[in-house]
Each structure stands twice: as C-alpha cells, then as structure tokens.
C-alpha cells in the first residue's frame, strides 16, 4: 500500500511520533526536532538509569578496550558519539549486581561496579566527570562534559549494614534502589512475595540514614507498601529511577496512582522508563496470559523447572510481547503530569538494561525524538526542561539540604539489623 503524506503521518504518529514524513509535515517535524536539540543544549538531560557498567562486566570482562565507548558499540545502546547526539548532560550509571548475589559477594561486586565508573571517568576525561552534587552536574554540563553519577540498584548491595551504606556514599553513590527483583531482609520488592509488609524497622533506619547522607531513596523495584513506608519516613524527596505509570501500563514495576497522588507532598520524581514491558498498556493482559501458561506448564511438569523454562520459551516465541511505541512513553508522561504534576517527572531509560525498547527510542542518541513529541503535545519549553533534568536537580538539592540539617542534629546511626529486626540479616 502506498502511503500518502496524511497516511504516513497517521502511521508514524502511532509508531514513533511522526518524525520522518514528507512535504510540509516533514518541515514541521524537522523544526520540532531541531528545537528539541536546542533545549538539550540549554538544559542538562539527566537520565536516571543506564546499565553500561554491567555490560562492561558481563560482556567486556571489565576491560574498556573490549567495549570502548569511543568506538561505535552497535551491540550496545550506549557509546560516546551517541550520548553526544542524544544531548545527554548527566547520567546515573547503575552499579547493578543481581539480587542472587548476596552478602559479602554482593558488597564486593558493587564495589567493583563503582570502580568501573571511576575508571570510565579517568579513561575518557574529555567526556565524563564524576558528579556528587547538583552543583557539580551544572558545572560539568556548562564545561561541555557529561556528568557521571552513580546509582546502586538494590539494597542487597549493603548486606544489611549501615556502615557499608555510608562507605558506598563515600565512594560516590548518590542513590540506592531499596530492592531489586527479590526482597531484602528489610524491604519488600515489587516482584517477590511480600515478607515484611513494606519496610521493617531496620528498613526505615536505612531510609533515615540515606537522608542523613544526602543519598536519594530510589523506589523503583519496590512494592507499593514499601513505597508507602518510604514516603512516610523520608525527610527528603524520593525518586523512581526507572519506572512508569501503572495507570497506563499495569505492571508491578510501575507506580500506582495512589502513590503518584502522594508524591507532590514528598516532592519526589518518577523518571519514566523506556522498557517496552513497562510502557505498553497491553502488558497487563500479556503478563496474565504468560502466567497462566507458566501455571499450566508447572502442573504438567511437576518439579521439572527445566521443562517449564523450555515450555515458556516456546510459548514466548509463539506469543511475542506487545511492542511499545514512543508515543506510549509520552502517554506515561502525560499521565504522571495529570496525577502528580509537571514537577514530578524525569527520564530513566534503562538503556543497556533491557532488550525491549520503543521504536524511535532505540539507543541513547534518540532522546530528542521524545522531546520533539512533547513539543508536539504542546509542552512548554520550561516544562520540558523540568522533565529533562530540572526536576532531578531540584530533588538532588533538596536531599543535600536535608542532609545538612540532619548532620547538624545527629551523628551517623549505629543501628544494627540484629537490634531492630531481631536478628534477620541473612540474604
């Protein structure tokens, strides 16, 4: 079928925001894209979550020569040229280790991941510089570099130790996700069976100590009860480093409307993710069908996990997950603006942490496509600058201010999980 300009625009609007068209429409979209790039030059785009450090560990054996960011890394979503093309001004690099890695092994591996970020800054000093404060981000951006920030993905990394938490902060970590895919001994995950009803007493102390440090409390991956508890306890704004709106896509990794309604009082920010399964509204029905098939396979193959995994792989090939679109990412932004307000939105792509991305947002070079879509939806320049990074900088400043106040009032907490939670330390 040959597409007319009108048909092409309609098709492109559904797939990736209508950016590559013909005639007058093409001129308009080109103008929006150029304006988007100009906004990125004016204000730092601060992305909440990129997993390049894990890719370097997993694929490159922690050797930059094997995944050199100065080269075109077509097997990844990230390299320097595409970061520049995407107008990235600040990046929270995830120092992720899997939650299956527990205790001292998790602590050691997280230290090694932080080392990767420090070595990356040293290897590419013309491009990256470590940022520890909001002021650092702004200074580095004005100098034409990309501010490197460190985010810990999962409370298992501290092995239930406030001392380890404090030392990670000294190493440069500026947020910690309270859980990853499974519960910690002190907090419930969004994708595990509830064990604590949210935060334990020690979990609350973790949040308070993060406030004391000036470390952002990240609620991506945690259960709604944990979200609620953290909002109640935290003396500083929280973040969701890579989550979207559950009111648009019913996935446990997204933020329920009830939490979004509470966010303005806390001042926090949801950094909207690009992960396909968290973006598309069809994800809820797909997950239910997938879970039904998993239950069927378990009943048919009792005790045979290999058969269940093999059966699920066959099912997924026959039933591919619904594809996400750039326009749907913008729908999440619209929804959060409607429920929580413009001051509570950011971006957290999860590049190099997922294989499922919307068309038009395939890698770090494509952020301006989303900015252009927001311009098409009549977002003001000022509101877009808030989404790009202004809101994240405000939250960082608020956390720094809360830390200064708390440090003037008390010393570091000596609390132990054995004291507060009756000996629950095993991960």
Secondary structure, 3 states (H helix, E strand, C coil): CCCCHHHHHHHHHHHHCCCCCCHHHHHHHHHHHHHHHHHHHHCCEEEEEECHHHHHHHCCCCCCCCCCCCCCCCCCCCCHHHHHHCCEEEEEEECCCCCCCCHHHHHHHHHHHHHHHHHHHHHCCCCEEECCCHHHHHHHHHCCCEEEEEEEECHHHHCCCHHHHHHHHHCCEEEEECCCCCCECCECECCCCCCCCCECHHHHHHHHHHHHHCCEEECCCECHHHHHHHHHHCCCCCEECCCCECCCCCCCCCECHHHHHHHHHHCCEEEECCEHHHHCCCHHHHHHHHHHHHHHHHHHCCCCHHHHHHHHHHHHHHCCCCCCEHHHHHHHHHHHHHHCCHHHEEECCCECCCCCECECCCCHHHHHHHHHHHHHCCCCHHHHHHHHHHHHHHHHHHHHHHHHHHHHHCCCCCCCHHHHCCCCCCC
